[in-house]
């Protein structure tokens, strides 16, 4: 009996190893090598072998396996520049607040200032790094050499932060003599100042949304009576829509609600603020993927899931994974100050996709999922549910490593794998 068991295990191990070799061989022969992680170089290999689905898409969701990876940021910047130059993508949408938009758009359009001061308006701390500044500076230089109708525009899609949005709405109403009384204006202030209580959600939306809808209707009713520009009306109504979404989120502070509202914001931007329906989306892997927010099987549809369901093949999602490198993590301590630290992952973790992907002969490479699934070994590999290290806003936790399980075959359209990553540069004084 023991002999039979040994033989079975030996054959099983042999089969698994043989399949893994086939996967590695396929990657070595078919994956598109990304020459480097320099955001200022081109993508000749990718351009020569561009997947047809990528080429024909209009909306590109680029994720990241961590909110703190230098190479994720730089490679996304490289691809955004490529899409601007080759596919006329001029709308950049970030997992960021509406609040950050105005100052960034003013600066990248040529107003005075500098990148270090501009990124301070971000409400999500991981974006306040030199890599993002460098990309915004590139946008600014690009815009300075192009007419208004060809300029790049920056948009935030997130609804977690609405600080100051009430002041914009108030200012428009006052400047254009829209008859909204002070009682209703104060309700706008209350909605913007309300904090999310994740442990004790309230009935806030039931109370507040009818009041915000009343303000919206008054503005719409006086649209033809005002001398305000159409774009100012649209901007104010959009600000009010963000506030309404945030108000709903206060009552239902769940991941699926946040992603649904971010999708609605992306859809509005694409339909109203693009001339060709094209856009680039910068967010975490979990938001841009084609299916859902973790955990696997939750049924909580991600931004990318909504985009794929609505825009079909016009949406192309690009996922990121990595093997080793320096990763940032937020350390919490009882009765002591919390702090950020840097950790080193020296080898890929067991039972992850990365464990096999790391063995390929390229340091950075791109896999188009449609092409991969044409191969039987790749189809088996990517359809088998495996783990991935999950690094979100708080980064790497040495004591409690977060893994998520999923099937890559249904999660994205393209994968960029990076063998080794490093931490983004948050010391904005040294550049």
Phi, psi and omega in degrees: 000316179297324179295318178296318179298317179298317179297318179299313180295323179296314180294322178297314179297319179297317181296316180298315180295322179295318178296320179296320177298320178296320178297312181297318179298318179297316179299314181301326184268335190239336180294148180271118181287131171266118192301321182197176179257020178282120183290348185259005177256162183276183182237063184299318179298315180295318181297324179288332185239024188306126179299141183300321180296323178292316183297324184269353181286165178240330184241124187241114177262116180250120182267201175192142181279350176207146176284004188233013186268122180302314183292325176300312181298313185291322179289324175296320177298318179300315181289325177298315178300319178300316181290327175298314185284323188257335184233012174058037174278121184236001180248122181247118182244130186239153171289075187207169187276162172299327184303326186282342190300305192304309183294323179292315180295323176298316183289315181288350175268357173121358180291160182291158180135189178215161185300322183297323179282327181294317184291348176295342178281350176295142177264348176254113189303320183301340179282349184276066182224167184293328181296317177291320177303315180301321179292317178297323177295322176296318177301316180299311180297323177297313183295326181297339182253014181223150178293165185307318184290349180249005183285152174283139177238143182255136178223146172258142180248349188282155182238016181282337184229128180230022181306129176084352183292331178294324180294322178295315180295316178301315182300317179295315181299315181293314183296329184253013175054041176283127187283069173255122184287164184297329179298317178288324177298323179292332177290328175296317178299315181299318181296320181287331184268350181294134180263149177281128175250098186293336182272330185227071178301149182245187175264032188302315182296321179300325182278317193268327184301318178302326180289319178292324178293327177294317177299316181300317182294322178297316179299315180297318181297333183255017181299316184280347182270351186257155177266005181296149178293150180300321181294329177289322175299312182298320180296318180293318179294323177295318177300319179294324178294321176298318180295322178294319179295319177297319179300319176295320180295326177300321180280329182232072185282070183238154182302317183293330177290314179302313182292323177298317181289325176295321176301315180300322178293317178298315180300317180296316180299314181297317185282336185246335187238018172236147178269343184231007178075014184255145181201155175244130182244129183246114181199185177285156176312317186295336179273324187271347185296162189281000190235286191201164171281141180298155009280160180302132180087006181292329185079004179276102188291133180280172173305311180298324177298316177295318180296318179294319179295324185271314186263355178054234186285354175287344178257130179232119182260138178239117183264157177236145171216163183210169182252302185225179173131185180270125182234143181271145178214146179265122184259123176254137182227142180286126178062020177222158180297142174279160182201165176265142178223168181242130182238158179244127172262115189270342177204155179298150181283151180296150175061026174250161173300322184300329181304321178274316182302330182295336186280354179293163186268016178240143181283324179221129181209162184242131175241124172274122187295322179302315180293319181298319185287352174287341179264132186297322181289322178291324179295318177295316183297309184282344179269350177276122183295123179228175182269158169218139175295128185254112180240112180253216187299324182275357175074215188272133178247109185298323184275332185225078182294129182265120176242144173239148179250139179197170173256116181298332184300333182248008187262333186201171178262329179220148179237131170251119180253133180238122183295319184221133180241170177220170183280144175296160181268107180260002176270089188286354178277338183254352174068000000 
